[in-house]
Amino acid sequence: MEQIQHRHVQVRGLKLHVAEIGRGSPKVVLFLHGFPEIWYTWRHQMVAVADKGYRAIAIDFRGFGLSEQPAEPEKATWKDLVDDVVDLLDSLSINKVVLVGKDVGALPAYLTPALHPERVSGMITVGVPFLNPANSPVRFDLLPEGFYILRWKEAGRAEADFGRFDVKTVIRNIYILFSGSELQVAAPDQEIMDLVDPATPLPPWFSEEDLAVYASLYENSGFRYPIQVTYQSRTKVVDYGLSSDPKVPAPSLLIMGEKDYFLKFPGVEDYLRTGAVKHFVPDLDIAYIAEGSHFVHEQFPDQVNQLIISFLEKHGI
């Protein structure tokens, strides 16, 4: 960890925090975090790929952690994250990259090669497959009103829910709640944070020291922009510039925990198990980790590291 260097890079008018190791290598892997994660979520994977001769880069997305805040967070969309990835590559003079994305970071990880195939030599996503923004396989209409995404996409709902607690407690609660295998559904008289018993310990693979790092970074940025882009931007119609039948041509890998609650989203398991996802990502391998949760890369870092390294070696990228 002490080998990882930090700096800020100007990207589309904002200074983004960049963590990297192995800067001299021409082979680059760019890691894109989810929520409530941050660059630090990739600490195990960065060191592992750097040890194999790669330049490993992890960023804090705009409005997260140590990156600057956009002037108008209420205008946030996921397209900003895609455009930031491309501009970051230009700023760092990187022609081609392997993208690794988790959760929210999976969307720019798979939309970037669909829109800019010449910039991406390989794609890996963790916990979330390619989802066509124009026609998602996820049946949100079948989910109950108390489901966390439906609650938190309401303007002000997540802000009020989180605002009852300090930053560390919010992150603690999310890691406890979302490392389970069941969907997160609140009763009409509950908020999502109320689903967590305060006496519940952290998962054994997530230490108090890890929690302190996350908390310090989110204390810097707050949750306003992360909530906007992760949940409330879902209500917006965004033109990503995709074709009517988008494809990811790059060799790709999806890593899923068998106990990831995301597999219980209506439509997701059929989409994966039937191979329908390969219509959009033809050169896709899917690896399942038996006891893996939504945070499988932190829960089982050695297994995930080996899958990533084997993928890189298999495709010579």
N, C-alpha and C positions, 0 to 999 in steps of 0.2 A: 504493500500500500504506500509506503514512503517513497517508492519510485515514481508514483503517479504525479505528474506535473499539472499545474493549473494556470489558466490564463483566460482573458476575455477576447473574443473575436467579434468584430463589427459585422453584423448580418442584417441586411434590410433595415438599417436605421437603428438597430438595437445591439447592445453588447451582450452576446451570449457567453455564458460560462462554459469553458471547454476543459475537460480533464483528459489527459492522454499519457500514454506510455509507449516507448518504442518508436519515437518520432522519426528516426532515420530510415525506417523500412518503407519501400515503395508499395508494399501490400497493406491495405488499410481496411480495418473493420470499424464501422461506426455504429455505436449502440444508442438506442432510442428508448427512453424510459416510459413507464406508465404512470398511473396515479394510484396511491399517494407516493409513488416512488420518485427518484431523483437520480442524478448520475451515479450516486453511490450504490444503487441497486445492482450495478454491473461490476462491482469490485472484484468478485471472484473470476468472472469471465475475462475482464480486461487483462489481468495478470496472466491467465492461462494462455490466451492467444498471443500476448507479447512474448511469452516464453518460447513460443513456436515461431517467432520471427516476424510477427505482424505488428503494425502500428495500430494500437487500440485507442479509440476516441469515444468518449461518452460526454454528452452535453446535458445541460439543464435547458429544457425548452424555454422559449420566451415566457416570461411571467412566472417561472418556476425557480425556486432555489436562489442561486446567485446570479441568474440572468436578469436583465432589465425588464421592467414592466412596459407593456404597450400603453400608449396614451389613452386608448379607448377599449378597455377590456370587454365591454359589453358587445363589441363587434367581432369578438373572437370566433374563428372557425378552424376546422382541422386543415383547411387549405393553407392557412398560415404556416402550419408545421411542415407541410410538404414543400412549400416555397422556401422556407428557412433551410431545409436540408440541402436543396440544390445550391442556394446562395452560399451556404457554409462550405460546400465542396469547392466552389469557385474561389472563395476567400482564402482557402487553405491550399489552392492549386492542386487539388486532387481530381484526377480525371475519372477514375472508376473506383468503386467502393463495394464492399460487402456490407449490407445493412442488416442489423439485428434489432428487432422491435418487440416490445412487450406491451400488451394491453393497449392503452392509448397510442403508444409508440408503434404499434403494429400497423396502424393506418398509414402514416407516412412511409413506413418500411415497405408496404406493398403497393401504395399508389405511386411512389417515386419511380420504381422500375416500369410500372404500367405507362407512365407519362413520359419518362426519360430513360428508355432502356439502354441507351448508350453510356449512361453514368453508373450502372449497377451490374456488377459481375456475379452477384449472388445475393439471395435474400433468405433470412431466417426470422420467423416470428415465434413467439412464446405465448401460448395461452389463447391466442386469437388468430383465426385463419383469414385469408382474403375474404372480405365482405364487400360486395358491389354496392357502392353508395346509392345507386339508382334502384336497386332491387335486392335488398338484403334477405338472406334466407332466415333470419331471426324473426319469429312471429311475436313481436312485442304486444300485439293485440290479444294474445292469449295469456298474458301475464297479469297478475292481480294489481289493483290500484296501489297497494302498499309496497310494491317492488321498488328497490332502491333507485334504479335508473328513472322510473316514472316519477318518483318523489323528487329526486334531486334535479330533474330538468325543469321543475317549476321555479320560476323566478323567485329568488330569496329563500327558498325552502332549505337547501343545504347550508346556506350561509347562517340561517337562524339555528339550524340543528347543530352545526359545528361551533357556533358562537357561544354555546352554553359551557364549553370546555376549553382548557388550554390546548395549545398546539400538540404537545406531547400526548395528551390523552386522546385527541382525535386520531392521531396516527396509530397509537396503541389499539384503539377500538377497531379501526379499519383492518389492521393486520390480523387481529384475533377473529373478527367476523368473516373476513373474506378469504381466510386460509381454510375455512370449512368447505364441505362438499354440498351444502344445502343452499338454496336460493334465499336471499336476504329480503324478507317481506315483513313489514311492520303492520300491526293492527291499526284500525282507525284512530285509536287514542294514543298511538305511539309515534315517535320519530325513529329513524333508522339507528341512530346512536343508542337508543334505549334498548336495542336488542342485545347489547353486550353487558354481561354481568361484570361489574367493576372488580370482582375478586378473581376473574379468570386470568391465568398467567399468560404471558406472551408465548407464542410457539417456541419450542426448544431450539430451533435453528435461528431465531431472531433475538439477539441479546439486548440488554439494557443499553449497552454502548452503541449498538446499531440504532436503536430508537433515539438516542440522544443526538446522533449525527443527523438523522432525518428531521428531528424537531428543530435543530438549529438552522437547517436550511429553509424549512417552511416558516420559521419565525421571521426569516429575512423577507420572504416573498408574500407570506400570507396565502390564503386559499382562494381569493377572489377570481383571479384569472384561471387557475387550474379548474375550478368549478365551472366557470363559463365555457371553457373550451371542451372539457370532458363531458359535461352533461347538458348545459343549456344551449350549446350550439346545435344540439340534435334537432331543435325545433326550426332550424333555418334550412332553406333550400340553397344549396351551394353548387355552382358549376365548376367541377374540377377539371373540365376539359377532356374527360375520358370519352372514348368511342362508345357506341351503343353495346359493344360486346368486348369489354376490356380484357387484356391478357397480360400476364407477367411472364415474359420470355426467359428470364434468368433462372438458372437452377435454384431450387428453393427447398427449404426444410421447415416443417411445422413441428414444434415440440409441445406436447400436451401432457399435463398431469391427468391421470385417470380419475382423480378425485377433485378435479377443478370444477367448481360450481358452474362455470360457463357451459359445460357440456349439458347442463339441464335447462339452458335457454331453449324454448320451443323451436325446433327446426335445426339446431346446431349439430346434434349427434348424427342425424340422417345425412346432413350435408357433408360431414366428414366420412362417415362409415361407408356411404354409397359411392364415394369418390366424386360427387358432384362438384366439389371445390376444384377438381383438376380441370374442369372446363375453363376456368380462369387462370389456373396455374398448372400448365401441363406437365412441367418438369418438377413435380413436387413429391418429396418423401415426407411421411408423417411418422414421428416417433412418439410412443406413449411411455410414460414413466408411471409404474403401477400405483405407487402411493403418493404421487405428486399432486400438489395443490395448485392454486392460481399463482402462487409465488414459487414455482418449482425450481427456478434458477437460483434462488436463495436457499431453498429447502434442501435440494440435492445438487449442489454446485459441481461436484466431481462428475456426476453423470451428464449434466447439461454441458459442461466444458468438453467432455469427451465427444458428445454428439456434434458439437460445433466444430471441433478440430477435425473429426473424421469427415465431416461434410466439406470443409475447406480442402482437405487433402484429396478426397475423392474427385473433386472437380478441378483441382489444380489452380485454385484461386486464392 
